[in-house]
């Protein structure tokens, strides 16, 4: 099924764009003939991602460093003069109960998931104002909406993204729309890594969902593009759950 999101020729920046949800979103954008910039720390993964996409640009960026974000922006601006869509998809996950959390665990998770979203957005904002429908899509999580077992710092970081999205939507209306997608478990390399050390299987993970499975990346990427689409120009400050009915319980 072919869907047009109205993003043809739009300049789109995606952090965490070399794998998982970010890469799948980039794939759909390439089909849409958008100008896609995928950001990531690993040059090898970036090269592989570009080979998969067949089109677009890879830019080295460590989102938890403002200097790195500024350098990435400079490189992007050698190709385009404005940014239409920013998708903050970079994130890390670690399962740990509070009694085992260290300061280092907390700092790294918060810096990547929260500070990284803030820093990349901060440097991109001035170059989004010339777009006809500039908008930002933050990637949260069901864990930031209702909480979850055994991943307390991750929950806190994604809860911060939910509140950050609402605050940004108010601060930058009516010029820039800001929304947040909150997926539950998705078949990504991050989840595959999680399952290696888990006491449960993929099948057991899916059994807690009313739809009896976890999501695939294409389903989440579709929602991201739908929200970023100019067809949804009246949507801002929204927190959209993509969770197979998990938070409806």
Residue, then its C-alpha position, 0 to 999 in steps of 0.5 A: x500500500x502506497x501512502x503519501x505523507x506530503x513530505x516530498x522535498x522536505x528537509x528532515x533530520x533524524x537523530x538515532x537514524x542509523x538503526x531501529x525506529x529511526x532507520x525505518x522512518x528514514x526508509x519511508x522518508x526516502x520513498x517519499x523523496x524527502x531530503x533525509x539526514x540521519x545522525x549517529x555516533x558510529x561511522x560504520x553503522x552510518x555507512x551501512x545505513x546509507x547503503x540500506x537507504x540508497x539515498x540521503x546523508x549521514x552526519x556524525x553526531x553525539x547528541x549529548x554534546x552541544x558542540x557535536x550537535x552544532x558541528x552536525x548542524x554546520x554539515x547539514x547546512x552545507x546541503x540545505x538552508x532550512x530544516x522542516x522536520x526534526x525527529x528526536x529518535x536517539x535513545x538508550x535503554x537499560x533495565x535496573x531497579x532503583x537499588x542498583x542504579x548508579x550515578x553513572x547509569x543515571x547521568x548517561x541515560x538522562x544525557x542521551x534521552x533528555x539532554x540529547x533531545x534538548x540540545x539537538x532541538x536547541x541548535x536546529x530551532x533557528x533553522x526551522x522558522x523559515x519552513x511552512x510547517x516546521x515540526x518536531x517529533x520526539x520519541x517517548x515511550x509507554x514507560x514514560x506515560x504509565x511507568x514500567x517494572x525494573x527500568x526506573x531511570x529509563x521511565x524517568x527519562x521518557x516521562x521527562x520527554x513527555x513533559x518536555x514535548x508539552x512545554x516546547x509545544x507551548x513555547x513555540x506555538x504557533x510557529x513550530x509544532x511539537x509532538x511525542x510518539x510513545x511506542x511500547x516494545x518494538x522489534x528493534x536491535x535495542x529489544x534484541x539486545x535486551x532479550x539476550x540478558x532477559x529472563x523472558x522470551x519475545x513471545x512472553x513479551x508479546x503476551x502482556x499486550x491486548x494485541x498479543x504481540x509487540x510492534x514492528x518498526x514500520x508501524x511506528x515509523x508510519x505514525x511518526x510520518x503521519x504526525x510530521x505530515x502537513x496534513x496534521x497541521x493542527x496537531x501540537x503538544x500531543x502524546x500519541x501512544x502506539x502500544x497495542x492497547x497496553x496503556x488502555x488496561 
